[in-house]
């Protein structure tokens, strides 16, 4: 029998925290702080991507490696996080909503 254990949800969150570049978390922290109104902060995905790329992160890597999937990281820090993106027949920018639990 193998000695390998299945990964727990918390281990996945910890792994994701360590695999996502610091620049990504820095940008989201900056945007949350800039947009926080005392209750919540709305962060547009296009603005986050622009700033992350400006810090030297390759845009294709950002999307292909799932580095924008930061919701669970912020949830583990006490935020309620919702991601909204347009359906195929809608046209608006995808965004993240961070609110106090």
N, C-alpha and C positions, 0 to 999 in steps of 0.2 A: 504494500500500500504506500502511496506517495505521502510525503511529509509536507506538501504544499497545502496551505489553507486558502479558502476563498477570501477575497478582499472584502472588508466591511465598508459600509457607507462612509464612516468617518475616515478610514484609510484612503478612500478615493478622494475625499475633500482635501486631505493632507497632501496627497500626491499631486493633485491639481494645483494646490498652492505653490508647491515647489517647482512644477514644470512650467508655469506661466512666468514669463520674464518680469522682473521688477518694474520695468518701464510701464507695463500695462497697468499694474496695480497703482503705480504713482499717478498715472493719468486719470484713472477713475477716482482716486482719492481727491485729486485737484478739482475735478469736475463736480464731484459730490459737494465738496466744500464751497465751491463757487456758486452752485445752484441751490443750495439748501435754504429753505425758507422758514425753518423752525419746525417743520413737520415732515417735509419730504424734499427730494431733489430729483429733477428729471434730467437725464443725460442722454443726449442724442448720440446714436451710434456713429453717425458720420463725423461728428466733432471729436469723439474719442479716437476713431481711426486716424483722423488727420493728425492729432497730437501724438499718437503712438508712433506713427510713421515718421514724424518729425524728430522723434527721439532715436531713430535709427533702426526700428523694427521693420522687417520686410513685410509689406502688405499681404502678399500671398501666404507667407508663413502664418501671419496673424489669423487669417481665415481658415487655411487648410489644417492647422494644428489646433483649432478650437480655442485659441487664446482669448477670445471675447466671451467665452462661457464662464463668466466670473460670478454668476448668481449665487452658487452654493458657498463660495468663499465669503461673500459679504453676509449671507444668511448666517453662517457660522459665527460671524462677528456681531450678530444681533440686529441686522437689518431685515426688513421685509423687502424683497426684491421682485419686481415684475418686469418681464421683457415683453415688449409689444412690437410687432412688425406687421407691415401691410399684407393683406391677402392679395391674391393674384389680380383682383380687379380694383385694388385701392392704390393710391399713390401718396404716401407720406413717409417720412423718415422713421426708421426703427429707433426705439428708445428704451431706456431702462428707467424704472421708477424705484427709488430707494426711499423707504419710509421707516419711521421708528416703530418697532413692534409694540 
